């Protein structure tokens, strides 16, 4: 069973999804792949994990870097989960490229190279936006490319973090 709650951010309404004591989803309304990992058996509830996530979001949207991490349980393929682990290591206010992630995954798996496009697909399917900071991934030339919530949200999040 999954539970949902909502958060009204300065960038729009956000849907939160949780299982037990961990967050499994966080999506802006009308985001590409919205609720893609949400089960059909859901109920609206206020759980302790939602209180923690909302506190994290309050701090984040005030322009500060939260000093704690809610318990996360993103669900995806092994490759996607590896990409999301790398995203979690991108510091607040910093960016990296899809190619940087591809190189790191290639090194870690003993391959000569990895497709930046494959990385882009994994980044785009991140089920926990904002907290797993897929908005911090940019094109090799510094361009703002590919954000499931829309480039206007990616730009707003990077400006909030003073990355732009």
DSSP file (Angstrom, degrees, kcal/mol; ACC not computed):
  #  RESIDUE AA STRUCTURE BP1 BP2  ACC     N-H-->O    O-->H-N    N-H-->O    O-->H-N    TCO  KAPPA ALPHA  PHI   PSI    X-CA   Y-CA   Z-CA
    1    1 A X              0   0    0      0, 0.0    19,-0.4     0, 0.0     2,-0.3   0.000 360.0 360.0 360.0 135.2    0.0    0.0    0.0
    2    2 A X  E     -a   42   0A   0     39,-2.2    41,-1.4    17,-0.1     2,-0.3  -0.838 360.0-151.1-112.3 154.0    1.2    3.5   -0.9
    3    3 A X  E     -aB  43  18A   0     15,-2.7    15,-2.6    -2,-0.3     2,-0.3  -0.919   8.4-156.4-123.5 149.3    0.2    6.7    0.7
    4    4 A X  E     +aB  44  17A   0     39,-2.0    41,-2.1    -2,-0.3     2,-0.3  -0.897  13.8 170.2-126.4 156.3    0.1   10.2   -0.9
    5    5 A X  E     - B   0  16A   0     11,-1.8    11,-3.0    -2,-0.3     2,-0.3  -0.921  24.2-124.8-150.1 171.5    0.2   13.7    0.4
    6    6 A X  E     - B   0  15A   0     -2,-0.3     2,-0.4     9,-0.2     9,-0.2  -0.920  12.4-165.0-128.5 151.4    0.5   17.1   -1.3
    7    7 A X  E     - B   0  14A   0      7,-2.6     7,-3.0    -2,-0.3     2,-0.9  -0.997  15.2-143.7-135.7 129.5    2.9   20.1   -0.8
    8    8 A X  E     - B   0  13A   0     -2,-0.4     5,-0.2     5,-0.2     2,-0.2  -0.825  28.6-177.4 -95.0 105.2    2.3   23.5   -2.2
    9    9 A X  E >   - B   0  12A   0      3,-2.0     3,-1.3    -2,-0.9    49,-0.0  -0.471  43.8-105.9 -95.5 169.8    5.6   24.9   -3.3
   10   10 A X  T 3  S+     0   0    0      1,-0.2     3,-0.1    -2,-0.2    -1,-0.1   0.620 124.0  50.2 -69.7 -10.2    6.5   28.3   -4.7
   11   11 A X  T 3  S-     0   0    0      1,-0.4    -1,-0.2   146,-0.0     2,-0.2   0.342 126.1 -75.9-107.1   4.1    6.9   26.5   -8.1
   12   12 A X  E <   -B    9   0A   0     -3,-1.3    -3,-2.0    16,-0.1    -1,-0.4  -0.638  68.8 -33.3 128.2 174.7    3.6   24.6   -8.0
   13   13 A X  E     -B    8   0A   0     -5,-0.2    16,-2.0    -2,-0.2     2,-0.4  -0.433  52.1-159.4 -71.5 138.3    1.8   21.7   -6.4
   14   14 A X  E     -BC   7  28A   0     -7,-3.0    -7,-2.6    14,-0.2     2,-0.5  -0.964   6.9-146.5-120.9 134.9    3.9   18.6   -5.6
   15   15 A X  E     -BC   6  27A   0     12,-2.9    12,-2.3    -2,-0.4     2,-0.4  -0.877  14.3-160.9 -99.8 131.5    2.5   15.1   -5.0
   16   16 A X  E     -BC   5  26A   0    -11,-3.0   -11,-1.8    -2,-0.5     2,-0.4  -0.892   4.7-168.4-110.5 141.3    4.4   13.0   -2.5
   17   17 A X  E     +BC   4  25A   0      8,-2.5     7,-2.8    -2,-0.4     8,-1.7  -0.991   8.8 177.9-130.6 140.6    4.2    9.2   -2.3
   18   18 A X  E     -BC   3  23A   0    -15,-2.6   -15,-2.7    -2,-0.4     2,-0.4  -0.974  22.3-155.5-141.0 153.8    5.4    6.9    0.4
   19   19 A X  E >  S- C   0  22A   0      3,-2.2     3,-2.2    -2,-0.3     2,-0.2  -1.000  72.5 -44.7-124.4 127.3    5.5    3.3    1.5
   20   20 A X  T 3  S-     0   0    0     -2,-0.4    29,-0.3   -19,-0.4   -17,-0.0  -0.316 126.2 -17.0  53.5-115.5    5.9    2.6    5.2
   21   21 A X  T 3  S+     0   0    0     -2,-0.2     2,-0.4    27,-0.1    -1,-0.3   0.096 120.7  79.6-110.1  22.3    8.5    5.0    6.4
   22   22 A X  E <  S-C   19   0A   0     -3,-2.2    -3,-2.2    48,-0.1     2,-0.4  -0.973  74.9-118.6-135.2 146.3   10.2    6.0    3.1
   23   23 A X  E     +Cd  18  72A   0     48,-2.8    50,-2.9    -2,-0.4    -5,-0.3  -0.660  29.0 172.2 -78.7 131.2    9.5    8.4    0.3
   24   24 A X  E     +     0   0A   0     -7,-2.8    51,-0.4    -2,-0.4     2,-0.3   0.501  63.3  22.7-115.5 -11.3    9.0    6.6   -3.1
   25   25 A X  E     +C   17   0A   0     -8,-1.7    -8,-2.5    49,-0.1    -1,-0.3  -0.987  44.3 173.9-158.8 146.4    7.9    9.5   -5.2
   26   26 A X  E     +Ce  16 128A   0    101,-2.7   103,-2.0    -2,-0.3     2,-0.4  -0.845  22.7 167.2-152.3 112.7    7.9   13.3   -5.5
   27   27 A X  E     -C   15   0A   0    -12,-2.3   -12,-2.9    -2,-0.3     2,-0.2  -0.978  33.5-129.0-133.8 140.1    6.4   14.9   -8.6
   28   28 A X  E >   -C   14   0A   0     -2,-0.4     3,-1.8   -14,-0.2   -14,-0.2  -0.575  52.6 -86.3 -74.1 149.6    5.4   18.3   -9.8
   29   29 A X  T 3  S+     0   0    0    -16,-2.0    -1,-0.1     1,-0.3     3,-0.1  -0.301 114.3  11.7 -56.5 141.3    1.9   18.4  -11.3
   30   30 A X  T 3  S+     0   0    0      1,-0.2    -1,-0.3    -3,-0.1     2,-0.1   0.617  91.0 155.0  63.7  15.5    1.9   17.6  -15.0
   31   31 A X    X   -     0   0    0     -3,-1.8     3,-1.6     1,-0.1   118,-0.2  -0.446  55.3 -97.4 -68.5 144.4    5.5   16.4  -14.8
   32   32 A X  T 3  S+     0   0    0    116,-2.8     3,-0.1     1,-0.3    -1,-0.1  -0.391 114.2  18.4 -59.0 141.2    6.5   13.9  -17.4
   33   33 A X  T >  S-     0   0    0      1,-0.2     3,-2.1     2,-0.1    -1,-0.3   0.739  91.1-173.3  63.2  25.9    6.3   10.4  -15.9
   34   34 A X  T <   -     0   0    0     -3,-1.6    -1,-0.2     1,-0.3    -5,-0.1  -0.262  68.6  -7.4 -52.5 127.8    4.1   11.8  -13.2
   35   35 A X  T >  S+     0   0    0     -3,-0.1     3,-1.5    92,-0.1    -1,-0.3   0.749  86.0 151.3  57.0  28.9    3.4    9.1  -10.6
   36   36 A X  T <  S+     0   0    0     -3,-2.1    -2,-0.1     1,-0.3    -1,-0.1   0.755  74.3  39.1 -64.5 -24.5    5.1    6.5  -12.8
   37   37 A X  T 3  S+     0   0    0     -4,-0.2     2,-0.3    90,-0.1    -1,-0.3   0.291  90.8 113.9-107.1   9.6    6.2    4.4   -9.8
   38   38 A X    <   -     0   0    0     -3,-1.5     4,-0.1     1,-0.1     2,-0.0  -0.623  63.1-130.2 -82.9 138.7    3.0    4.9   -7.8
   39   39 A X        -     0   0    0     -2,-0.3    -1,-0.1     2,-0.2    -2,-0.1  -0.272  16.9-118.3 -77.9 171.2    0.9    1.8   -7.2
   40   40 A X  S    S+     0   0    0      1,-0.2     2,-1.2    -2,-0.0    -1,-0.1   0.670 101.9  76.5 -82.3 -17.1   -2.8    1.7   -7.9
   41   41 A X        +     0   0    0      2,-0.0   -39,-2.2   -38,-0.0     2,-0.3  -0.725  69.5 144.0 -96.9  85.7   -3.5    1.0   -4.3
   42   42 A X  E     -a    2   0A   0     -2,-1.2     2,-0.3   -41,-0.2   -39,-0.2  -0.892  27.9-173.2-126.6 154.5   -3.1    4.4   -2.7
   43   43 A X  E     -a    3   0A   0    -41,-1.4   -39,-2.0    -2,-0.3     2,-0.4  -0.995  30.5-114.0-142.7 144.7   -4.7    6.4    0.1
   44   44 A X  E     +a    4   0A   0     -2,-0.3     2,-0.3   -41,-0.2   -39,-0.2  -0.645  52.5 146.6 -78.7 133.2   -4.2   10.0    1.2
   45   45 A X        -     0   0    0    -41,-2.1     2,-0.7    -2,-0.4    -2,-0.0  -0.982  50.2-119.5-158.8 160.8   -2.7   10.2    4.6
   46   46 A X        +     0   0    0     -2,-0.3     2,-0.2   -41,-0.1   -41,-0.1  -0.923  41.0 175.7-110.2 106.3   -0.4   12.3    6.8
   47   47 A X    >>  -     0   0    0     -2,-0.7     4,-1.8     1,-0.1     3,-0.5  -0.677  45.1-108.9-105.5 159.1    2.5   10.1    7.8
   48   48 A X  H 3> S+     0   0    0      1,-0.2     4,-2.2    -2,-0.2     5,-0.2   0.865 119.4  58.2 -55.0 -36.6    5.7   11.0    9.7
   49   49 A X  H 3> S+     0   0    0    -29,-0.3     4,-2.5     1,-0.2    -1,-0.2   0.883 104.5  51.1 -62.7 -36.6    7.7   10.6    6.5
   50   50 A X  H <> S+     0   0    0     -3,-0.5     4,-2.8     2,-0.2    -1,-0.2   0.898 107.8  52.0 -67.4 -39.4    5.6   13.3    4.9
   51   51 A X  H  X S+     0   0    0     -4,-1.8     4,-1.9     2,-0.2    -2,-0.2   0.919 112.2  46.9 -60.2 -43.1    6.1   15.7    7.8
   52   52 A X  H  X S+     0   0    0     -4,-2.2     4,-2.3     2,-0.2    -2,-0.2   0.917 113.1  47.7 -65.3 -44.6    9.9   15.2    7.4
   53   53 A X  H  X S+     0   0    0     -4,-2.5     4,-2.9     1,-0.2    -2,-0.2   0.909 111.3  50.8 -64.6 -41.9    9.8   15.6    3.6
   54   54 A X  H  X S+     0   0    0     -4,-2.8     4,-2.4     2,-0.2    -1,-0.2   0.867 109.4  50.6 -65.4 -35.4    7.7   18.8    4.0
   55   55 A X  H  X S+     0   0    0     -4,-1.9     4,-2.1    -5,-0.2    -1,-0.2   0.920 111.1  49.4 -65.0 -43.2   10.1   20.2    6.5
   56   56 A X  H  X S+     0   0    0     -4,-2.3     4,-2.7     1,-0.2    -2,-0.2   0.937 112.6  47.4 -58.4 -48.0   12.9   19.4    4.0
   57   57 A X  H  X S+     0   0    0     -4,-2.9     4,-3.2     2,-0.2     5,-0.2   0.877 108.0  55.4 -64.0 -39.1   11.0   21.1    1.2
   58   58 A X  H  X S+     0   0    0     -4,-2.4     4,-0.7     2,-0.2    -1,-0.2   0.933 112.3  43.3 -57.9 -46.2   10.3   24.2    3.4
   59   59 A X  H ><>S+     0   0    0     -4,-2.1     5,-1.8     2,-0.2     3,-0.7   0.943 115.7  48.7 -64.0 -48.4   14.0   24.6    4.1
   60   60 A X  H ><5S+     0   0    0     -4,-2.7     3,-2.0     1,-0.2    -2,-0.2   0.936 111.2  47.9 -58.8 -50.1   14.9   24.0    0.5
   61   61 A X  H 3<5S+     0   0    0     -4,-3.2    -1,-0.2     1,-0.3    -2,-0.2   0.595 100.9  66.1 -74.0  -8.4   12.3   26.4   -1.0
   62   62 A X  T <<5S-     0   0    0     -4,-0.7    -1,-0.3    -3,-0.7    -2,-0.2   0.464 124.7-102.8 -84.1  -1.7   13.4   29.1    1.5
   63   63 A X  T < 5S+     0   0    0     -3,-2.0     2,-0.3     1,-0.3    -3,-0.2   0.595  85.1 116.6  93.4  13.1   16.8   29.1   -0.4
   64   64 A X      < -     0   0    0     -5,-1.8     2,-0.7    -4,-0.1    -1,-0.3  -0.733  69.0-113.7-110.7 160.8   18.7   27.0    2.1
   65   65 A X        -     0   0    0     -2,-0.3    -5,-0.1    -3,-0.1    -9,-0.0  -0.848  36.0-124.3 -92.4 115.7   20.4   23.6    1.9
   66   66 A X        -     0   0    0     -2,-0.7   -10,-0.1   -10,-0.2    -9,-0.0  -0.297  10.2-145.6 -58.8 143.5   18.6   21.2    4.2
   67   67 A X  S    S+     0   0    0      2,-0.0     2,-0.3   -11,-0.0    -1,-0.1   0.138  76.8  50.9 -99.8  20.1   21.0   19.5    6.7
   68   68 A X  S    S-     0   0    0    -12,-0.0     2,-0.5     2,-0.0    -2,-0.0  -0.961  70.7-135.9-147.5 163.6   19.2   16.2    6.8
   69   69 A X        -     0   0    0     -2,-0.3     3,-0.1     3,-0.0   -16,-0.1  -0.985  19.1-132.6-126.1 122.9   17.9   13.7    4.2
   70   70 A X        -     0   0    0     -2,-0.5     2,-0.4     1,-0.1   -48,-0.1  -0.298  43.9 -86.2 -63.5 158.8   14.5   12.0    4.5
   71   71 A X        -     0   0    0    -50,-0.2   -48,-2.8     2,-0.0     2,-0.3  -0.558  53.9-164.8 -70.4 125.4   14.5    8.2    4.1
   72   72 A X  B     +d   23   0A   0     -2,-0.4   -48,-0.2   -50,-0.2   -54,-0.0  -0.870  23.4 178.4-116.0 145.7   14.2    7.6    0.3
   73   73 A X        -     0   0    0    -50,-2.9     2,-0.1    -2,-0.3   -51,-0.1  -0.487  13.7-179.0-142.3  69.0   13.3    4.4   -1.5
   74   74 A X        -     0   0    0      7,-0.1     2,-0.5    54,-0.1   -49,-0.1  -0.447  17.2-143.6 -70.2 143.8   13.3    5.1   -5.3
   75   75 A X        +     0   0    0    -51,-0.4     2,-0.3    -2,-0.1    52,-0.1  -0.933  42.6 108.4-114.7 127.4   12.4    2.1   -7.4
   76   76 A X        -     0   0    0     -2,-0.5    50,-0.0    50,-0.0    46,-0.0  -0.949  67.2 -51.6-169.9-173.7   14.0    1.5  -10.8
   77   77 A X     >  -     0   0    0     -2,-0.3     4,-2.7     1,-0.1     5,-0.2  -0.252  58.4-103.4 -68.6 165.3   16.3   -0.7  -12.7
   78   78 A X  H  > S+     0   0    0      1,-0.2     4,-1.9     2,-0.2     5,-0.1   0.896 123.6  51.5 -58.1 -40.8   19.8   -1.3  -11.3
   79   79 A X  H  > S+     0   0    0      2,-0.2     4,-2.1     1,-0.2    -1,-0.2   0.948 110.7  46.5 -62.4 -49.3   21.2    1.1  -13.8
   80   80 A X  H  > S+     0   0    0      1,-0.2     4,-2.7     2,-0.2    -2,-0.2   0.917 111.1  52.1 -60.3 -43.3   18.7    3.9  -13.0
   81   81 A X  H  X S+     0   0    0     -4,-2.7     4,-1.8     1,-0.2    -1,-0.2   0.862 107.4  52.9 -63.1 -34.8   19.3    3.4   -9.2
   82   82 A X  H  X S+     0   0    0     -4,-1.9     4,-1.5    -5,-0.2    -1,-0.2   0.912 110.4  47.8 -64.4 -42.9   23.1    3.7   -9.8
   83   83 A X  H  X S+     0   0    0     -4,-2.1     4,-2.2     1,-0.2    -2,-0.2   0.926 110.3  51.6 -63.2 -44.5   22.5    7.0  -11.6
   84   84 A X  H  X S+     0   0    0     -4,-2.7     4,-1.9     1,-0.2    -1,-0.2   0.839 105.0  56.4 -64.5 -32.6   20.2    8.3   -8.9
   85   85 A X  H  X S+     0   0    0     -4,-1.8     4,-0.5     2,-0.2    -1,-0.2   0.900 107.9  48.5 -63.2 -39.9   22.9    7.5   -6.3
   86   86 A X  H >< S+     0   0    0     -4,-1.5     3,-1.3     1,-0.2     4,-0.4   0.908 107.1  55.9 -66.0 -41.2   25.3    9.7   -8.2
   87   87 A X  H >< S+     0   0    0     -4,-2.2     3,-1.7     1,-0.3    46,-0.3   0.891 100.5  59.1 -57.6 -39.5   22.7   12.5   -8.3
   88   88 A X  H 3< S+     0   0    0     -4,-1.9    -1,-0.3     1,-0.3    -2,-0.2   0.710 100.9  56.6 -63.9 -19.0   22.4   12.4   -4.5
   89   89 A X  T << S+     0   0    0     -3,-1.3     2,-0.6    -4,-0.5    -1,-0.3   0.485  77.2 108.3 -91.9  -3.1   26.1   13.2   -4.3
   90   90 A X  S <  S-     0   0    0     -3,-1.7    43,-0.2    -4,-0.4     3,-0.1  -0.641  75.7-121.8 -74.8 120.0   25.8   16.4   -6.4
   91   91 A X    >   -     0   0    0     -2,-0.6     3,-2.0     1,-0.1    -2,-0.1  -0.251  30.4 -90.8 -63.8 149.3   26.3   19.2   -3.9
   92   92 A X  T 3  S+     0   0    0      1,-0.3    -1,-0.1     3,-0.0     3,-0.1  -0.333 115.2  19.7 -53.0 132.6   23.7   21.9   -3.4
   93   93 A X  T 3  S+     0   0    0      1,-0.3     2,-0.3    -3,-0.1    -1,-0.3   0.508 107.8 100.1  82.2   4.4   24.4   24.8   -5.7
   94   94 A X    <   -     0   0    0     -3,-2.0     2,-0.3    -4,-0.1    -1,-0.3  -0.803  53.2-155.9-118.7 161.2   26.6   22.8   -8.1
   95   95 A X        -     0   0    0     -2,-0.3     2,-0.3    -3,-0.1    42,-0.2  -0.936   6.2-171.5-132.0 158.3   25.9   21.1  -11.4
   96   96 A X  E     -f  137   0B   0     40,-2.1    42,-2.8    -2,-0.3     2,-0.2  -0.899  25.8-109.4-137.2 170.2   27.5   18.2  -13.4
   97   97 A X  E  >  -f  138   0B   0     -2,-0.3     4,-1.8    40,-0.2    42,-0.2  -0.613  21.3-118.0-101.5 161.7   26.9   17.0  -16.9
   98   98 A X  H  > S+     0   0    0     40,-1.3     4,-2.4     1,-0.2     5,-0.1   0.878 119.1  55.4 -59.0 -37.7   25.3   13.9  -18.2
   99   99 A X  H  > S+     0   0    0      2,-0.2     4,-2.6     1,-0.2    -1,-0.2   0.873 102.1  55.4 -65.4 -38.3   28.7   13.0  -19.7
  100  100 A X  H  > S+     0   0    0      2,-0.2     4,-2.1     1,-0.2    -1,-0.2   0.922 110.4  45.8 -59.2 -44.1   30.3   13.3  -16.2
  101  101 A X  H  X S+     0   0    0     -4,-1.8     4,-2.5     2,-0.2     5,-0.2   0.917 110.7  53.0 -65.7 -43.0   27.8   10.8  -14.9
  102  102 A X  H  X S+     0   0    0     -4,-2.4     4,-2.5     1,-0.2    -2,-0.2   0.916 109.7  48.7 -58.9 -44.1   28.3    8.5  -17.9
  103  103 A X  H  X S+     0   0    0     -4,-2.6     4,-2.6     2,-0.2    -1,-0.2   0.907 110.9  50.5 -62.7 -42.4   32.1    8.5  -17.3
  104  104 A X  H  X S+     0   0    0     -4,-2.1     4,-2.3     2,-0.2    -2,-0.2   0.908 112.2  46.4 -63.7 -41.9   31.7    7.7  -13.6
  105  105 A X  H  X S+     0   0    0     -4,-2.5     4,-1.5     2,-0.2     6,-0.2   0.909 111.7  51.6 -67.3 -41.3   29.4    4.8  -14.3
  106  106 A X  H  <>S+     0   0    0     -4,-2.5     5,-2.5    -5,-0.2     3,-0.4   0.943 111.6  47.0 -59.8 -47.9   31.7    3.5  -17.0
  107  107 A X  H ><5S+     0   0    0     -4,-2.6     3,-1.2     1,-0.2    -2,-0.2   0.927 112.0  50.9 -58.1 -45.7   34.7    3.6  -14.6
  108  108 A X  H 3<5S+     0   0    0     -4,-2.3    -1,-0.2     1,-0.3    -2,-0.2   0.731 114.9  42.2 -67.5 -22.7   32.7    1.9  -11.9
  109  109 A X  T 3<5S-     0   0    0     -4,-1.5    -1,-0.3    -3,-0.4    -2,-0.2   0.292 113.3-112.2-108.1   9.9   31.6   -0.9  -14.1
  110  110 A X  T < 5S+     0   0    0     -3,-1.2     2,-0.2    -4,-0.4    -3,-0.2   0.718  71.1 137.7  71.1  21.0   35.0   -1.4  -15.9
  111  111 A X      < -     0   0    0     -5,-2.5    -1,-0.2    -6,-0.2    -2,-0.1  -0.660  60.4-130.8 -98.6 156.7   33.7   -0.2  -19.2
  112  112 A X  S    S-     0   0    0     -2,-0.2     2,-0.3     1,-0.2    -1,-0.1   0.907  85.6 -10.2 -70.2 -42.2   35.5    2.0  -21.6
  113  113 A X        -     0   0    0     -7,-0.1     2,-0.3    -8,-0.1    -1,-0.2  -0.974  56.8-148.6-153.1 167.5   32.6    4.3  -22.0
  114  114 A X        -     0   0    0     -2,-0.3     2,-0.4   -15,-0.1   -12,-0.1  -0.974  34.7 -99.4-138.1 147.5   28.9    4.7  -21.3
  115  115 A X     >  -     0   0    0     -2,-0.3     4,-1.7     1,-0.2     5,-0.1  -0.535  17.1-155.2 -73.0 124.4   26.1    6.5  -23.2
  116  116 A X  H  > S+     0   0    0     -2,-0.4     4,-2.4     1,-0.2    -1,-0.2   0.799  98.0  59.3 -66.1 -27.9   25.3   10.0  -21.9
  117  117 A X  H  > S+     0   0    0      2,-0.2     4,-2.0     1,-0.2    -1,-0.2   0.891 102.7  50.7 -67.7 -38.7   21.9    9.4  -23.6
  118  118 A X  H  > S+     0   0    0      2,-0.2     4,-1.9     1,-0.2    -2,-0.2   0.909 110.6  49.9 -63.2 -40.9   21.3    6.4  -21.4
  119  119 A X  H  X S+     0   0    0     -4,-1.7     4,-2.9     1,-0.2    -2,-0.2   0.919 107.5  54.7 -61.4 -43.5   22.2    8.4  -18.4
  120  120 A X  H  X S+     0   0    0     -4,-2.4     4,-2.5     1,-0.2    -2,-0.2   0.882 106.2  51.6 -58.3 -39.5   19.8   11.1  -19.6
  121  121 A X  H  X S+     0   0    0     -4,-2.0     4,-1.2     2,-0.2    -1,-0.2   0.907 111.7  46.4 -63.5 -41.5   17.0    8.6  -19.7
  122  122 A X  H  < S+     0   0    0     -4,-1.9     3,-0.2     2,-0.2    -2,-0.2   0.903 112.5  50.0 -67.3 -41.4   17.7    7.4  -16.1
  123  123 A X  H >< S+     0   0    0     -4,-2.9     3,-1.6     1,-0.2    -2,-0.2   0.927 109.6  52.1 -61.4 -44.4   17.9   11.0  -14.9
  124  124 A X  H 3< S+     0   0    0     -4,-2.5    -1,-0.2     1,-0.3    -2,-0.2   0.762 106.7  53.3 -64.9 -26.1   14.6   11.8  -16.6
  125  125 A X  T 3< S+     0   0    0     -4,-1.2    -1,-0.3    -3,-0.2     2,-0.2   0.258  73.5 137.7 -94.5  12.3   12.9    8.9  -14.9
  126  126 A X    <   -     0   0    0     -3,-1.6     3,-0.3     1,-0.2    -3,-0.1  -0.426  41.1-159.5 -57.4 119.9   14.0    9.9  -11.4
  127  127 A X  S    S+     0   0    0     -2,-0.2  -101,-2.7     1,-0.2     2,-0.4   0.553  79.8  57.6 -84.3  -5.3   10.8    9.3   -9.3
  128  128 A X  B  > S-e   26   0A   0   -103,-0.3     4,-2.3     4,-0.1    -1,-0.2  -0.628  78.2-167.8-126.1  73.6   11.9   11.7   -6.4
  129  129 A X  T  4  +     0   0    0   -103,-2.0     2,-2.8    -2,-0.4     4,-0.2  -0.085  65.5  12.0 -57.8 159.9   12.4   15.1   -8.0
  130  130 A X  T  4 S+     0   0    0      2,-0.4    -1,-0.2     1,-0.2     3,-0.1  -0.338 125.0  56.7  69.7 -59.0   14.1   17.9   -6.2
  131  131 A X  T  4 S+     0   0    0     -2,-2.8     2,-1.0     1,-0.3    -1,-0.2   0.941 110.7  44.3 -69.7 -46.0   15.4   15.7   -3.3
  132  132 A X  S  < S-     0   0    0     -4,-2.3     2,-2.4    -3,-0.1    -2,-0.4  -0.874 106.4-137.1 -90.3 102.1   17.2   13.5   -5.7
  133  133 A X    >   +     0   0    0     -2,-1.0     3,-1.6   -46,-0.3    -4,-0.1  -0.314  48.8 151.9 -77.5  70.3   18.5   16.5   -7.6
  134  134 A X  G >   +     0   0    0     -2,-2.4     3,-1.4     1,-0.3    -1,-0.2   0.717  68.3  72.5 -65.9 -19.9   18.1   15.7  -11.3
  135  135 A X  G 3  S+     0   0    0      1,-0.3    -1,-0.3    -3,-0.2    23,-0.1   0.662  85.1  67.8 -68.2 -14.7   17.8   19.4  -11.9
  136  136 A X  G <  S+     0   0    0     -3,-1.6   -40,-2.1   -41,-0.1     2,-0.5   0.385  79.5  94.8 -86.6   4.0   21.5   19.7  -11.2
  137  137 A X  E <   +f   96   0B   0     -3,-1.4     2,-0.2   -42,-0.2   -40,-0.2  -0.860  54.7 174.5-101.4 126.9   22.5   17.8  -14.4
  138  138 A X  E     -f   97   0B   0    -42,-2.8   -40,-1.3    -2,-0.5     6,-0.2  -0.753  34.6 -84.1-126.0 169.7   23.2   19.9  -17.4
  139  139 A X    >   -     0   0    0      4,-3.0     3,-2.3    -2,-0.2    -1,-0.1  -0.292  44.4-105.9 -70.1 159.9   24.4   19.5  -21.0
  140  140 A X  T 3  S+     0   0    0      1,-0.3    -1,-0.1     2,-0.1   -43,-0.1   0.819 122.6  51.8 -57.0 -33.6   28.1   19.3  -21.8
  141  141 A X  T 3  S-     0   0    0      2,-0.0    -1,-0.3     1,-0.0    -2,-0.1   0.305 126.5 -99.9 -87.3   9.5   28.0   22.8  -23.2
  142  142 A X  S <  S+     0   0    0     -3,-2.3    -2,-0.1     1,-0.3     2,-0.1   0.486  75.7 145.9  87.8   3.1   26.3   24.2  -20.1
  143  143 A X        -     0   0    0      1,-0.1    -4,-3.0    -5,-0.1     2,-1.1  -0.397  56.3-118.0 -75.9 151.2   22.8   24.1  -21.6
  144  144 A X        +     0   0    0     -6,-0.2     2,-0.3    -2,-0.1     3,-0.1  -0.771  51.5 163.6 -87.4 100.1   19.8   23.4  -19.5
  145  145 A X        +     0   0    0     -2,-1.1    -8,-0.1    -8,-0.2    -3,-0.0  -0.864  38.3   8.2-119.3 153.2   18.5   20.3  -21.2
  146  146 A X        +     0   0    0     -2,-0.3     2,-0.4     1,-0.2    -1,-0.2   0.928  55.3 161.1  52.2  88.0   16.0   17.6  -20.3
  147  147 A X    >   -     0   0    0     -3,-0.1     3,-2.2     1,-0.1    -1,-0.2  -0.973  33.8-145.7-134.7 124.2   14.0   18.1  -17.2
  148  148 A X  T 3  S+     0   0    0     -2,-0.4  -116,-2.8     1,-0.3  -114,-0.1   0.767 102.3  52.5 -60.3 -26.7   10.8   16.0  -16.7
  149  149 A X  T 3  S-     0   0    0   -118,-0.2    -1,-0.3     1,-0.2     4,-0.2   0.541 126.5 -91.1 -84.4  -6.7    9.2   18.9  -14.9
  150  150 A X    X>  -     0   0    0     -3,-2.2     4,-1.8     1,-0.1     3,-0.8   0.002  32.3 -91.9 105.9 145.7   10.0   21.3  -17.8
  151  151 A X  H 3> S+     0   0    0      1,-0.3     4,-2.7     2,-0.2     5,-0.2   0.794 121.7  64.1 -62.6 -28.6   13.0   23.5  -18.3
  152  152 A X  H 3> S+     0   0    0      1,-0.2     4,-1.8     2,-0.2    -1,-0.3   0.879 106.3  44.3 -63.4 -36.0   11.2   26.5  -16.6
  153  153 A X  H <> S+     0   0    0     -3,-0.8     4,-2.7     2,-0.2     5,-0.2   0.898 111.6  52.6 -73.1 -41.1   11.3   24.4  -13.3
  154  154 A X  H  X S+     0   0    0     -4,-1.8     4,-2.3     1,-0.2     5,-0.2   0.943 111.7  46.8 -58.4 -47.5   14.9   23.3  -13.8
  155  155 A X  H  X S+     0   0    0     -4,-2.7     4,-2.3     1,-0.2    -1,-0.2   0.911 112.1  50.1 -61.3 -43.5   15.9   26.9  -14.3
  156  156 A X  H  X S+     0   0    0     -4,-1.8     4,-2.2    -5,-0.2    -1,-0.2   0.895 111.1  48.9 -63.9 -40.3   13.9   28.1  -11.3
  157  157 A X  H  X S+     0   0    0     -4,-2.7     4,-1.7     2,-0.2    -1,-0.2   0.899 112.3  47.8 -66.8 -40.5   15.4   25.4   -9.0
  158  158 A X  H  <>S+     0   0    0     -4,-2.3     5,-3.5    -5,-0.2     6,-0.7   0.872 112.0  50.0 -68.2 -36.3   19.0   26.2  -10.2
  159  159 A X  H ><5S+     0   0    0     -4,-2.3     3,-1.3     3,-0.2    -2,-0.2   0.895 107.2  54.8 -66.7 -39.3   18.3   29.9   -9.6
  160  160 A X  H 3<5S+     0   0    0     -4,-2.2    -2,-0.2     1,-0.3    -1,-0.2   0.882 111.2  44.8 -59.0 -38.6   17.0   29.1   -6.1
  161  161 A X  T 3<5S-     0   0    0     -4,-1.7    -1,-0.3    -5,-0.1    -2,-0.2   0.416 115.7-119.7 -84.5   1.1   20.3   27.3   -5.4
  162  162 A X  T < 5S+     0   0    0     -3,-1.3    -3,-0.2    -4,-0.1    -2,-0.1   0.827  76.5 129.2  60.9  34.0   22.2   30.2   -6.9
  163  163 A X      <       0   0    0     -5,-3.5    -4,-0.2     1,-0.1    -5,-0.1   0.612 360.0 360.0 -88.6 -16.5   23.7   27.9   -9.6
  164  164 A X              0   0    0     -6,-0.7    -5,-0.2    -9,-0.1    -1,-0.1   0.359 360.0 360.0-113.8 360.0   22.6   30.2  -12.4
